[in-house]
């Protein structure tokens, strides 16, 4: 069984930063305010995620493990935990590093 951890401020930091254009080599420029707000610096590794075949998201790679750990901590069943671990390894790949 999964315990749901709901944060009442979950949408507090949601923002729309404008638009960007995909360049010929597949590069995009992340708006300056987004970089500032999210603490992004040159050389930061970002995980690129897709959802619903329409949404593209970016996350700092070093923050991904914190989210994975929080999700895994909320699962009671060892069987579900193993299934989730397998799924995350397939979806996330080498970025998946749960705490031991």
Secondary structure, DSSP 8 states (H G I E B T S, - for coil): -B-----TTTTTT----------TTS-----HHHHHHHT--TT--EEEEEETTTEEEEEEHHHHHHHHHHHHHTB--HHHHHHHHHHHHHHHGGG-----
